[in-house]
Each structure stands twice: as C-alpha cells, then as structure tokens.
Amino acid sequence: MRAVTYNEAFRITGAANTDPGVPAVTAEAGARWIEVYLAASANNRYVQGGGCTSVGAAGGFIQGGGYGSFSKRFGTGAGSVLEFEVVTSGGQMLIANAAQNTDLFWALRGGGGGTFGVVTKVTLRAHERPNTIGILRGTITAPDDDSFKTLIERFVAFYPQAVNNPSWGEQIAIRKDNSFEMFLTYLDLDEAAALAVWAPLTDGLPEGFVVDLAAKTHPFAGMWDLDYWKETDPGFVSIDQSPGGRPDLFWWALNQGEVTGFIDTYQSRWLPIDHFAPDNTDALTQVLFDASRHAHLRLQINKGLSGAPDDVLAREQETSVNPLVREAAAIVILTSRQAPRFPGVPGHEPDLAKGRKAAADIDAALAILRTATPGGGTYMNEADYFEPDWQQSFYGVHYDRLLAIKRRYDPTNLFKVHHGVGSEF
Ligand SMILES: Cc1cc2nc3c(=O)[nH]c(=O)nc-3n(C[C@H](O)[C@H](O)[C@H](O)COP(=O)(O)OP(=O)(O)OC[C@H]3O[C@@H](n4cnc5c(N)ncnc54)[C@H](O)[C@@H]3O)c2cc1C
C-alpha cells in the first residue's frame, strides 16, 4: 500500500461539484515521507511531513500531530489533512473529512495513532513551495558559567522577535559545556540575511566568547532531489541500500544514528511563549541555566507553533492536537542515545550503567522544566514512555472529547496502545 498520487484540484469526498478543490497528495498507508515529498516536489509543491524521510506518512506521525522543519510556516502534519480513509474495529471502511464522520476526522488529526481505527489512506494539502531552504550551523561558546548565563539571558530576549517566526525551524542545543549548538533551517532568506538575524545576539559579546556560525542556502527544488545532494554535499544524505530497497530514496545522514540507536531516555516539554515576555525573562533564564547544568536542552523551535501565520493557526484550531502547542515557543527535547548498539549481541551491548546515569541527569533537568511550566504538556510522539499524567500532558483539554469519540468508533476498545486515548480502561 505505497501508492502516492498528486491531484491539482482535490475535492473532498462528498463536496459539491462547484467546489474548485485544492492541490493535494494522497498517500496509502505504507508510503514514507520521502515518497510523498517527491510526488509533491514533482509538481512544484510542498507537503508538511516530518524531518526524517523514512517515517510513515499516514500512521502515528500524522495522527499524533506531526512536525517537520517548516512547521512554523505550515503547521502540523495533522493540520494539513483533508481526508482519511479508515477501517474501524467493526470492519467498516469509512471516509473521514470535513463533510462526513467529522468527529472521527477531528480525532484522527492529533488524537494519536493506533486508537480510533486503521488509516488506509490519507490526503494532504499541498502547499506553495518556498523558493529556498537554508541551513545555519555552528556554535556560540561562553568562557564560564556566569558568561553562559548572560548568553542565555540575551537569547531569551532575542528569540521572540528574531526567530519565533515562519522562516525558522529545527534546533538550538543549550549545552552543559556552556555552549549553544545550532542546527537551524531558514526559508526564503539568502545567507547574509540569515546570519544578520543572529547579529543582535552575537554582536558585542564580551571577550572570551567564541562565535562560529555559517549559513548555506539551497534551492528548495533541490531539497528532495538525490542528484542535487550528490553534487553539492554527498555526505548530507544516506541512500536506501536495504535489500530490495530503493536506491533513488534517501534519509538525512544526521538521522543515521537513529537507525541503530539504543535510547537510554527520551523526554520533552513544551516551552510556553509567555515565558519569554519581558517580565518573565529572568525566571526563564534561571530555569534554562539550571536545567542545562544536568543535561543538554535541545530547543526544537518548529515543534512549538507560536509565531506561525494566522491562517495556519486557524487550521490548527480545527484539529485535536493539544492546543498548548499553539502557545509554545518551542519544545525542549532531552535525550540520551548510544549508537550503534545491539542489545543481546555480545560485544555490541549498550552500557546500561552509563544509560541509567544519563537518564537520571535528564530526569533532573526535566524536573526543573516541569516545575517551571505547571499545567504544561508535550508532544506524545516524542515523549517519555513513563510520562506522568499523560492524559493532560499529551491531549490536554481535548481528552474527554477524544475519549467519547474513541468509544463511539471502537466500542470494544480493540485498539489499545501505550498511553493512547482510552488505554487506561
Ligand atoms: C527516525 C525518526 C525520526 C522522527 N522524526 C520526527 C519528526 O521529524 N517529527 C515528528 O513529529 N516526529 C518524528 N518522529 C516521531 C514519529 O512521529 C513517531 O515515531 C510516530 O509514532 C511514527 O509513526 P509510524 O506510523 O511511522 O510508526 P509506528 O511505530 O508504526 O506507529 C506508531 C503508532 O501509530 C499506529 N499506527 C501506525 N500506522 C497506523 C495506521 N495506518 N492507522 C492507525 N494507526 C497507525 C501504531 O499502531 C502505533 O501505535 C520520528 C521518529 C523516528 C523513529
């Protein structure tokens, strides 16, 4: 079930004949994002999927919300869904869209995978393609703890105006070793303009700081074009060399460690934008500094949707994605991974003592973030397996409505996944 088709004027099933339709891509349940991106790209369009090209387009990603590098411009994957084809636990094949089974349509756009039915096909809005994509990488290193705190303070004041907008995505790591490590994407800016955005943060830093940032802009048309990467930066991609695989497909080399990774822990928390308000910056600075003494904090700016365009936020409001994300400046992700490691294979076992120590450090860092964000939450697809109060944390104010829809479409509770809606019964 890997067919992917592009339609210049898709009309949802049941729409009036007068409806002009919108550009869209329909993907069967087995299609991966790279296949969907290629179909959209061949038609000069972009579909909002995930950063990692090997993740499935119709499954847990999109049903849990789903964020890619450009989500501050285009929103969640769920927000772009026009229609699902679903098989219910009773064996019925249904269409869920804005015209029919609207409650199921809402629930599938953010209420979590493996819960409401088996999605066999998804149709996604195909957006206007940006002209360019850029990557800004590098580090800012402070000479000591006090200077690092000053850097965080400057960053907290700088972030809302400079970076919390549709141009920027990906991540800034606030590191234990008193440095910021950036891997950021930017849309429709040339290299000088992209670097200029960061000048207010980096210019005038006192002696002892080391700033090493570089930007490179690419045509967006090259983004999913393997030949383009082979020519310009072959080390940036890994080609699918699996037996029976597709050598025309690829994933980012940066994701390679995930292929053989043993995850010690994976935790996260949304960082509300109001914490960056002038009255709150001192408190946020202290929180980020204190938490960073225990573990690296990765601020993924595309996984918080404050700063997104109004039309995107309006579309998001129609989904069941936890509304806390619309007030979030970023998500903070804290992880520890050993790679390559293969449990059960002598000589390649993960180091469990090291893993437990890393997990304890991350617990300590997250405890500080949790205390600072009471009533907060996080993104279910990239969260702690042991997340406390997960109904509130993942689904927030939507939980009761999601549970009622779950009971309507899956009355025997056949579909039950860890921390899915209704899994506690
Ligand atoms: C390498 C990697 C990179 C990632 N990058 C990102 C990223 O950039 N952005 C982001 O938002 N998330 C990212 N994630 C997290 C990702 O969103 C989740 O792992 C997600 O659950 C993957 O869904 P899946 O269907 O591919 O996986 P699975 O593990 O197969 O499924 C996850 C859940 O969805 C259910 N499910 C799967 N298919 C269906 C279906 N057709 N119908 C109904 N239920 C279904 C399953 O039962 C399961 O409960 C990444 C994950 C990995 C492993």
The ligand as an SDF file (V2000), in Angstrom:
LIG
                    3D

 53 58  0  0  0  0  0  0  0  0999 V2000
   13.9420    8.3340   12.9940 C   0  0  0  0  0  0  0  0  0  0  0  0
   12.7170    9.0670   13.4980 C   0  0  0  0  0  0  0  0  0  0  0  0
   12.5640   10.4240   13.2130 C   0  0  0  0  0  0  0  0  0  0  0  0
   11.4300   11.1090   13.6330 C   0  0  0  0  0  0  0  0  0  0  0  0
   11.2770   12.4100   13.2890 N   0  0  0  0  0  0  0  0  0  0  0  0
   10.1430   13.0640   13.6160 C   0  0  0  0  0  0  0  0  0  0  0  0
    9.9240   14.3860   13.1810 C   0  0  0  0  0  0  0  0  0  0  0  0
   10.7190   14.9840   12.4810 O   0  0  0  0  0  0  0  0  0  0  0  0
    8.7890   14.9920   13.5510 N   0  0  0  0  0  0  0  0  0  0  0  0
    7.8440   14.3630   14.2910 C   0  0  0  0  0  0  0  0  0  0  0  0
    6.8060   14.9590   14.5290 O   0  0  0  0  0  0  0  0  0  0  0  0
    8.0110   13.1070   14.7420 N   0  0  0  0  0  0  0  0  0  0  0  0
    9.1540   12.4450   14.4120 C   0  0  0  0  0  0  0  0  0  0  0  0
    9.3520   11.1740   14.8560 N   0  0  0  0  0  0  0  0  0  0  0  0
    8.3740   10.5660   15.7660 C   0  0  0  0  0  0  0  0  0  0  0  0
    7.2450    9.9420   14.9560 C   0  0  0  0  0  0  0  0  0  0  0  0
    6.2400   10.9080   14.7630 O   0  0  0  0  0  0  0  0  0  0  0  0
    6.6730    8.7540   15.7400 C   0  0  0  0  0  0  0  0  0  0  0  0
    7.6880    7.7930   15.9070 O   0  0  0  0  0  0  0  0  0  0  0  0
    5.4700    8.1640   15.0700 C   0  0  0  0  0  0  0  0  0  0  0  0
    4.7790    7.3990   16.0130 O   0  0  0  0  0  0  0  0  0  0  0  0
    5.8110    7.3260   13.8600 C   0  0  0  0  0  0  0  0  0  0  0  0
    4.6490    6.7690   13.3160 O   0  0  0  0  0  0  0  0  0  0  0  0
    4.7200    5.4660   12.4030 P   0  0  0  0  0  0  0  0  0  0  0  0
    3.3460    5.1740   11.9560 O   0  0  0  0  0  0  0  0  0  0  0  0
    5.7530    5.6860   11.3400 O   0  0  0  0  0  0  0  0  0  0  0  0
    5.2980    4.3920   13.4240 O   0  0  0  0  0  0  0  0  0  0  0  0
    4.6720    3.1130   14.1430 P   0  0  0  0  0  0  0  0  0  0  0  0
    5.5770    2.8300   15.2580 O   0  0  0  0  0  0  0  0  0  0  0  0
    4.4030    2.0810   13.1200 O   0  0  0  0  0  0  0  0  0  0  0  0
    3.2760    3.5880   14.6730 O   0  0  0  0  0  0  0  0  0  0  0  0
    3.1120    4.4560   15.7490 C   0  0  0  0  0  0  0  0  0  0  0  0
    1.6970    4.3060   16.2850 C   0  0  0  0  0  0  0  0  0  0  0  0
    0.7300    4.6100   15.2710 O   0  0  0  0  0  0  0  0  0  0  0  0
   -0.0820    3.4970   14.9850 C   0  0  0  0  0  0  0  0  0  0  0  0
   -0.2630    3.3940   13.5490 N   0  0  0  0  0  0  0  0  0  0  0  0
    0.6860    3.1850   12.6100 C   0  0  0  0  0  0  0  0  0  0  0  0
    0.1480    3.1590   11.3910 N   0  0  0  0  0  0  0  0  0  0  0  0
   -1.1790    3.3610   11.5620 C   0  0  0  0  0  0  0  0  0  0  0  0
   -2.2690    3.4630   10.6670 C   0  0  0  0  0  0  0  0  0  0  0  0
   -2.1150    3.3370    9.3660 N   0  0  0  0  0  0  0  0  0  0  0  0
   -3.5160    3.6800   11.1900 N   0  0  0  0  0  0  0  0  0  0  0  0
   -3.6840    3.8190   12.5050 C   0  0  0  0  0  0  0  0  0  0  0  0
   -2.6820    3.7350   13.4030 N   0  0  0  0  0  0  0  0  0  0  0  0
   -1.4490    3.5270   12.9310 C   0  0  0  0  0  0  0  0  0  0  0  0
    0.6360    2.2770   15.5690 C   0  0  0  0  0  0  0  0  0  0  0  0
   -0.2890    1.3220   15.9960 O   0  0  0  0  0  0  0  0  0  0  0  0
    1.3820    2.8880   16.7400 C   0  0  0  0  0  0  0  0  0  0  0  0
    0.5600    2.9760   17.8590 O   0  0  0  0  0  0  0  0  0  0  0  0
   10.4600   10.4460   14.4110 C   0  0  0  0  0  0  0  0  0  0  0  0
   10.6240    9.1020   14.7190 C   0  0  0  0  0  0  0  0  0  0  0  0
   11.7400    8.4030   14.2610 C   0  0  0  0  0  0  0  0  0  0  0  0
   11.8710    6.9480   14.5820 C   0  0  0  0  0  0  0  0  0  0  0  0
  1  2  1  0
  2  3  1  0
  2 52  2  0
  3  4  2  0
  4  5  1  0
  4 50  1  0
  5  6  2  0
  6  7  1  0
  6 13  1  0
  7  8  2  0
  7  9  1  0
  9 10  1  0
 10 11  2  0
 10 12  1  0
 12 13  2  0
 13 14  1  0
 14 15  1  0
 14 50  1  0
 15 16  1  0
 16 17  1  0
 16 18  1  0
 18 19  1  0
 18 20  1  0
 20 21  1  0
 20 22  1  0
 22 23  1  0
 23 24  1  0
 24 25  2  0
 24 26  1  0
 24 27  1  0
 27 28  1  0
 28 29  2  0
 28 30  1  0
 28 31  1  0
 31 32  1  0
 32 33  1  0
 33 34  1  0
 33 48  1  0
 34 35  1  0
 35 36  1  0
 35 46  1  0
 36 37  1  0
 36 45  1  0
 37 38  2  0
 38 39  1  0
 39 40  1  0
 39 45  2  0
 40 41  1  0
 40 42  2  0
 42 43  1  0
 43 44  2  0
 44 45  1  0
 46 47  1  0
 46 48  1  0
 48 49  1  0
 50 51  2  0
 51 52  1  0
 52 53  1  0
M  END
$$$$
